[in-house]
Amino acid sequence: MRKKKTVIKAAQAAPTRAPLRLTVGIIVLLVGIVSWETVTTHSSKAKPIVAASSPVPLLPTTNFIPTIPNTTPPPTGTPDGMAWIPGGEFSMGVQNAPDMNDVGMQATTDSQPIHRVYVNGFWIDRTDVTNEEFAKFVKATRYVTVAERTPRAEDFPGAPPENLVAGSVVFSPPDHPVQLNNHFQWWTYAKGANWRHPLGPQSDIKGKEKYPVVHIAYEDALVYAEWAGKRLPTEAEWEFAARGGLSGKPFVWGDQFRPDGKWMANTYQGRFPVNGTDKGADGFIGIAPVAQYPSNGYGLYDMAGNVWQWTADWYRPDYYARLAVVGGVARNPQGPPTPYDPAEPGEKKKVHRGGSFLCTDQYCSRYIVGTRGKGEVSTGTNHLGFRCVKSGAVSDQSASP
């Protein structure tokens, strides 16, 4: 069932909750671009994580320690389109960027402190789920995504009937520079926007079979994963896979954003978010097909940029601090029992990872591995997709480190 969404007066409204009866459109409070927790299993000596709304103070950021991958051979029989991730122990989180700014990298405090985590081996999709793959699922199941369903009046008391229309949130850049403290200036709720029509009813996905499917709410991703015999990755699994065996590097490919001048991910160039300023120096203006840039050390594509990816973990900005208080190595963390975002305490949010084609060092540098995003569970956008994982057999896992 579609969850109640945050509603604002219009795309130009201030970022506060406005009465529904005053709205001229419905839009979810997006966090994909300003997008930024895990019940965890520890050793028997560890103290349980306490679910509470009061924040835990951040501890000093520690240094990265080398990754210790499992050495058990991978299971036989590789599932189509997937890669084996050995799992093991690694340092999870991110260090402060040298050029932190108020609207961009300062928000990486929710990705600190760096802490040690162990994950079992698992399979993961080499690419994001594509339009072609999602279309096969829809054809087989007749599934209707959240964005394609008409909002129910009982979920939006007092809303005018004309506002209760199916749709989703689309990047709508202004034609002039704007301050970067109000993302409603470049997002709009578009009637008829969904995975088949990513920019609204006038658009389609013909010829874009290999593009990542977008406008996917968390529920949509879950149902697809179950149909495919898979599941969504935990945040820890996602980061272990994204790092590709590297430890402490800012990017999934290494130390430099553009090694030897080569573009490694689909991001935003130009003055964000002004319309027409992104000239596509990286080869694409807007979304790109999957696997257009080099893969990481595990053979995975687009673990940075292009589209955000859902994970299974509830979002909580102080979760890493809570893990640090517990101490030791967190084993196969699954996320906190409940979500909490102090910016919107009433909204249920899951962690996003990877950044998107709209990420830029001017505003959102979430293509930096280790950084986090967040998203309300019933919200899809035209820069949000997902990929799936599949657990390895218990006998395939190495012993506890």
C-alpha positions as CSV (number, residue, x, y, z in Angstrom):
1,M,0.0,0.0,0.0
2,R,1.3,3.5,-0.8
3,K,2.6,5.3,2.2
4,K,1.6,8.8,3.0
5,K,4.0,11.2,1.5
6,T,5.4,14.6,2.4
7,V,3.5,17.3,0.5
8,I,4.6,20.7,-0.4
9,K,2.8,23.7,-2.0
10,A,4.7,23.6,-5.3
11,A,8.1,23.1,-6.7
12,Q,9.1,26.6,-5.5
13,A,7.8,26.1,-2.0
14,A,10.0,26.4,1.1
15,P,11.1,23.0,2.5
16,T,8.4,22.8,5.1
17,R,5.3,20.6,5.3
18,A,2.3,22.5,3.8
19,P,-1.4,21.7,4.2
20,L,-2.6,19.4,1.5
21,R,-5.6,21.6,0.7
22,L,-3.3,24.3,-0.4
23,T,-1.2,22.3,-2.7
24,V,-1.3,22.5,-6.5
25,G,0.7,19.3,-6.8
26,I,2.0,16.4,-4.8
27,I,5.7,15.8,-4.3
28,V,7.6,13.7,-2.0
29,L,10.4,15.2,0.0
30,L,13.3,13.9,-2.0
31,V,16.6,12.8,-0.7
32,G,18.0,11.1,-3.7
33,I,20.1,14.1,-4.5
34,V,20.4,15.6,-1.1
35,S,20.0,11.9,-0.3
36,W,22.0,10.7,2.2
37,E,20.9,2.5,9.4
38,T,21.6,-1.4,10.1
39,V,19.5,-4.8,13.6
40,T,23.2,-5.9,13.6
41,T,24.7,-9.2,14.7
42,H,27.8,-9.0,16.8
43,S,29.8,-11.4,18.9
44,S,28.4,-12.7,22.2
45,K,30.4,-10.1,24.1
46,A,28.9,-7.2,22.3
47,K,26.2,-5.0,23.8
48,P,22.9,-4.7,21.8
49,I,22.2,-1.7,19.8
50,V,19.5,0.5,21.4
51,A,16.8,1.8,19.2
52,A,16.2,5.4,20.2
53,S,15.6,8.7,18.7
54,S,18.2,10.5,20.7
55,P,21.4,11.0,18.6
56,V,24.7,9.4,19.6
57,P,27.7,11.8,19.5
58,L,30.2,11.1,16.8
59,L,33.5,9.6,17.8
60,P,36.7,10.6,16.1
61,T,37.1,9.2,12.6
62,T,39.6,6.3,12.6
63,N,41.9,5.2,9.8
64,F,41.1,2.5,7.3
65,I,42.6,-0.9,7.9
66,P,43.2,-3.3,4.9
67,T,40.4,-5.5,3.8
68,I,40.7,-9.2,4.7
69,P,38.7,-11.1,2.1
70,N,37.4,-14.7,2.7
71,T,39.5,-17.3,0.9
72,T,36.9,-19.9,0.5
73,P,36.4,-20.7,-3.2
74,P,33.2,-19.4,-4.7
75,P,30.2,-21.7,-5.1
76,T,29.8,-23.6,-8.4
77,G,27.4,-22.3,-10.9
78,T,27.4,-18.5,-11.4
79,P,23.8,-17.1,-11.8
80,D,23.3,-15.2,-15.0
81,G,24.4,-11.6,-14.8
82,M,25.8,-11.9,-11.3
83,A,29.3,-11.8,-9.8
84,W,30.6,-13.5,-6.7
85,I,31.7,-11.3,-3.8
86,P,33.9,-13.2,-1.4
87,G,33.0,-11.2,1.7
88,G,35.3,-10.8,4.6
89,E,36.3,-8.1,7.0
90,F,36.7,-4.5,5.9
91,S,36.6,-0.9,7.1
92,M,33.3,0.8,6.4
93,G,32.6,4.5,6.2
94,V,34.2,7.6,4.8
95,Q,36.9,10.1,5.8
96,N,36.3,13.9,5.6
97,A,36.9,15.2,2.2
98,P,39.4,18.1,2.0
99,D,36.9,20.4,0.3
100,M,33.8,19.9,2.5
101,N,31.1,22.5,2.0
102,D,27.8,23.3,3.7
103,V,25.5,21.6,1.1
104,G,27.7,18.8,0.0
105,M,30.3,16.8,1.7
106,Q,29.6,18.1,5.3
107,A,26.7,15.7,5.3
108,T,29.1,12.7,5.3
109,T,29.0,12.9,9.1
110,D,26.3,10.2,8.8
111,S,29.0,7.9,7.2
112,Q,31.3,8.2,10.2
113,P,33.1,6.9,12.2
114,I,34.9,4.3,10.1
115,H,34.3,0.9,11.7
116,R,35.1,-2.7,11.0
117,V,32.4,-5.0,9.5
118,Y,32.4,-8.6,8.4
119,V,30.0,-9.9,5.7
120,N,29.5,-13.4,4.3
121,G,30.1,-14.1,0.6
122,F,27.2,-13.4,-1.8
123,W,26.3,-12.9,-5.4
124,I,25.4,-9.5,-6.7
125,D,24.0,-8.2,-10.1
126,R,26.8,-6.9,-12.2
127,T,24.6,-4.0,-13.3
128,D,21.5,-2.2,-12.1
129,V,18.2,-3.8,-13.1
130,T,17.4,-2.6,-16.6
131,N,14.2,-1.6,-18.3
132,E,14.4,-4.8,-20.3
133,E,14.6,-7.0,-17.2
134,F,11.9,-5.1,-15.3
135,A,9.6,-5.3,-18.3
136,K,10.0,-9.1,-18.3
137,F,9.0,-9.1,-14.6
138,V,5.9,-6.9,-15.3
139,K,4.8,-9.1,-18.2
140,A,5.1,-12.2,-16.1
141,T,3.4,-10.8,-13.0
142,R,1.3,-7.9,-14.2
143,Y,2.7,-5.9,-11.4
144,V,1.8,-2.2,-11.1
145,T,4.5,0.0,-9.6
146,V,3.8,2.6,-6.8
147,A,4.2,5.5,-9.3
148,E,1.5,4.0,-11.6
149,R,-1.1,3.8,-8.8
150,T,-3.6,6.6,-8.1
151,P,-3.1,8.0,-4.6
152,R,-6.0,7.2,-2.3
153,A,-8.0,9.9,-0.8
154,E,-7.9,8.3,2.7
155,D,-4.1,8.6,2.6
156,F,-4.3,12.3,1.8
157,P,-7.1,13.8,3.9
158,G,-8.5,17.0,2.4
159,A,-6.6,16.8,-0.9
160,P,-8.5,18.1,-3.9
161,P,-9.5,15.2,-6.2
162,E,-7.5,16.8,-9.1
163,N,-4.3,16.4,-7.0
164,L,-4.8,12.7,-6.5
165,V,-3.1,11.6,-9.7
166,A,-0.6,8.9,-10.4
167,G,3.0,10.1,-11.0
168,S,6.5,10.4,-9.7
169,V,9.2,12.9,-9.1
170,V,11.3,14.3,-12.0
171,F,14.4,16.5,-12.1
172,S,13.3,19.8,-13.5
173,P,16.3,22.2,-13.7
174,P,15.7,25.9,-13.5
175,D,17.0,28.1,-16.3
176,H,19.0,30.3,-13.9
177,P,21.3,29.8,-11.0
178,V,19.7,29.2,-7.6
179,Q,20.9,28.7,-4.0
180,L,21.6,25.1,-3.2
181,N,19.7,25.1,0.1
182,N,16.3,24.2,-1.3
183,H,16.1,21.2,-3.6
184,F,12.5,21.8,-4.4
185,Q,13.7,24.4,-6.9
186,W,14.8,21.6,-9.2
187,W,12.4,18.8,-8.5
188,T,8.7,18.5,-9.5
189,Y,6.0,15.9,-9.2
190,A,5.1,14.9,-12.8
191,K,1.7,13.4,-13.5
192,G,2.1,10.2,-15.5
193,A,5.8,9.8,-14.7
194,N,6.8,6.2,-14.0
195,W,9.2,3.5,-15.1
196,R,7.6,3.4,-18.6
197,H,7.6,7.2,-18.9
198,P,10.6,8.4,-17.0
199,L,10.2,12.1,-17.8
200,G,6.4,12.2,-17.9
201,P,3.7,10.9,-20.3
202,Q,5.4,12.5,-23.3
203,S,8.5,10.3,-22.8
204,D,9.0,6.5,-23.2
205,I,11.8,3.9,-23.0
206,K,11.8,2.7,-26.6
207,G,15.4,2.0,-27.5
208,K,16.4,2.2,-23.8
209,E,16.1,-1.4,-22.9
210,K,19.7,-1.4,-21.5
211,Y,19.1,1.7,-19.3
212,P,18.6,1.2,-15.6
213,V,14.9,1.1,-14.6
214,V,13.9,4.2,-12.6
215,H,11.0,5.6,-10.6
216,I,11.2,2.5,-8.4
217,A,9.8,2.7,-4.9
218,Y,11.2,0.3,-2.2
219,E,8.2,-1.9,-2.5
220,D,8.7,-2.3,-6.2
221,A,12.3,-3.3,-5.8
222,L,11.4,-5.9,-3.1
223,V,8.7,-7.5,-5.2
224,Y,11.0,-7.7,-8.2
225,A,13.8,-9.2,-6.1
226,E,11.5,-11.9,-4.7
227,W,10.2,-12.8,-8.2
228,A,13.8,-13.1,-9.4
229,G,14.8,-15.4,-6.4
230,K,17.0,-12.7,-5.0
231,R,16.9,-10.0,-2.4
232,L,18.1,-6.4,-1.9
233,P,21.6,-5.9,-0.5
234,T,22.3,-4.8,3.0
235,E,24.2,-1.5,3.2
236,A,27.3,-3.3,4.3
237,E,27.1,-5.8,1.5
238,W,26.7,-3.0,-1.0
239,E,29.7,-1.1,0.3
240,F,31.9,-4.3,0.4
241,A,31.0,-5.0,-3.2
242,A,31.4,-1.4,-4.3
243,R,35.0,-1.2,-2.9
244,G,36.0,-4.0,-5.2
245,G,38.7,-5.2,-2.8
246,L,40.2,-1.8,-2.3
247,S,40.5,-0.3,1.2
248,G,40.0,3.4,2.1
249,K,39.9,4.7,-1.5
250,P,37.6,7.6,-2.2
251,F,36.3,6.1,-5.4
252,V,35.4,2.5,-6.4
253,W,38.2,2.6,-8.9
254,G,41.0,4.2,-6.7
255,D,42.3,7.6,-5.6
256,Q,41.7,10.0,-8.5
257,F,38.2,11.1,-9.8
258,R,39.5,11.1,-13.3
259,P,42.7,8.9,-13.5
260,D,44.7,10.0,-16.5
261,G,41.8,12.3,-17.5
262,K,39.4,9.3,-18.0
263,W,35.8,9.6,-17.0
264,M,34.9,6.7,-14.7
265,A,31.3,7.4,-13.8
266,N,28.2,9.2,-15.1
267,T,28.0,12.4,-13.0
268,Y,27.0,16.0,-13.5
269,Q,29.3,18.5,-15.2
270,G,28.3,22.2,-15.4
271,R,26.8,24.6,-13.0
272,F,24.3,22.6,-10.9
273,P,21.3,22.6,-11.4
274,V,21.0,25.1,-14.2
275,N,19.4,23.7,-17.3
276,G,21.7,23.3,-20.2
277,T,24.9,23.6,-18.4
278,D,25.7,19.9,-18.3
279,K,27.3,19.4,-21.7
280,G,27.9,15.7,-21.1
281,A,31.7,15.8,-21.0
282,D,31.6,12.3,-19.5
283,G,29.7,11.0,-22.6
284,F,26.1,11.4,-21.4
285,I,23.7,14.2,-20.5
286,G,21.4,12.6,-17.9
287,I,21.0,8.9,-17.4
288,A,23.2,6.5,-19.3
289,P,22.8,2.8,-20.3
290,V,24.4,0.4,-17.8
291,A,28.0,-0.7,-18.1
292,Q,29.3,2.3,-20.0
293,Y,32.3,2.9,-17.7
294,P,35.0,0.6,-16.4
295,S,34.0,-2.0,-13.9
296,N,35.4,-2.2,-10.4
297,G,37.7,-4.9,-9.0
298,Y,34.8,-7.3,-8.7
299,G,33.5,-6.8,-12.2
300,L,30.6,-4.5,-11.1
301,Y,29.4,-1.6,-13.1
302,D,28.0,1.7,-12.1
303,M,28.6,1.4,-8.3
304,A,29.1,5.2,-8.5
305,G,27.0,7.6,-10.5
306,N,24.2,7.1,-13.0
307,V,21.4,6.1,-10.6
308,W,21.0,5.7,-6.9
309,Q,20.4,2.2,-5.6
310,W,18.1,0.9,-2.8
311,T,19.5,-1.1,0.0
312,A,17.6,-3.1,2.6
313,D,18.7,-1.0,5.6
314,W,16.6,1.5,7.5
315,Y,18.3,4.9,7.6
316,R,19.6,6.4,10.8
317,P,22.3,9.1,10.7
318,D,24.0,8.1,13.9
319,Y,24.0,4.3,13.2
320,Y,27.8,4.1,12.6
321,A,28.3,6.0,15.9
322,R,26.1,3.4,17.6
323,L,28.2,0.6,16.1
324,A,31.3,2.3,17.4
325,V,29.9,2.4,20.9
326,V,29.3,-1.3,20.7
327,G,32.8,-1.9,19.5
328,G,34.4,-4.9,17.9
329,V,33.6,-6.2,14.4
330,A,29.9,-5.9,13.3
331,R,29.0,-9.2,11.7
332,N,26.6,-9.2,8.7
333,P,24.8,-6.0,9.9
334,Q,21.2,-5.9,8.8
335,G,20.3,-2.3,9.8
336,P,18.6,-0.8,12.8
337,P,15.2,-2.0,13.9
338,T,13.5,1.3,13.0
339,P,14.3,4.3,10.9
340,Y,15.0,7.8,12.1
341,D,15.8,11.0,10.2
342,P,15.9,14.1,12.4
343,A,15.0,16.2,9.4
344,E,11.7,14.3,9.0
345,P,11.1,12.1,12.1
346,G,7.7,10.9,10.8
347,E,9.0,9.5,7.4
348,K,10.2,5.9,7.0
349,K,13.5,6.0,5.0
350,K,15.8,3.4,3.6
351,V,19.5,3.9,2.8
352,H,20.4,4.7,-0.8
353,R,23.9,4.1,-2.2
354,G,26.1,5.1,-5.1
355,G,25.0,8.6,-6.2
356,S,23.6,9.4,-9.6
357,F,24.1,11.4,-12.8
358,L,23.1,14.5,-10.8
359,C,26.0,14.2,-8.3
360,T,28.5,17.0,-8.4
361,D,31.2,18.3,-6.1
362,Q,29.2,21.5,-6.0
363,Y,26.3,19.9,-4.2
364,C,26.2,16.1,-3.8
365,S,29.5,14.2,-4.0
366,R,27.8,10.8,-3.3
367,Y,29.8,9.1,-6.0
368,I,32.5,8.9,-3.2
369,V,32.3,5.3,-2.0
370,G,31.3,5.0,1.7
371,T,28.9,8.0,1.5
372,R,25.2,7.4,2.1
373,G,21.8,8.5,0.8
374,K,18.3,8.1,2.1
375,G,14.9,7.8,0.6
376,E,11.3,7.6,1.8
377,V,10.1,4.1,1.0
378,S,7.2,5.0,-1.3
379,T,9.2,7.5,-3.3
380,G,10.7,6.9,-6.7
381,T,12.5,9.4,-8.9
382,N,14.1,9.5,-12.4
383,H,17.6,8.9,-10.9
384,L,16.8,6.0,-8.5
385,G,17.0,2.3,-9.4
386,F,18.4,-0.9,-7.7
387,R,20.3,-4.1,-8.1
388,C,19.9,-7.4,-6.3
389,V,22.0,-9.9,-4.4
390,K,21.7,-13.6,-3.6
391,S,23.2,-15.3,-0.5
392,G,25.8,-18.0,-0.8
393,A,25.3,-21.2,1.0
394,V,26.4,-21.3,4.7
395,S,29.0,-23.9,3.9
396,D,30.5,-21.4,1.4
397,Q,31.4,-18.9,4.1
398,S,34.7,-18.7,5.9
399,A,34.9,-18.9,9.6
400,S,34.5,-15.8,11.8
401,P,37.6,-13.6,11.7
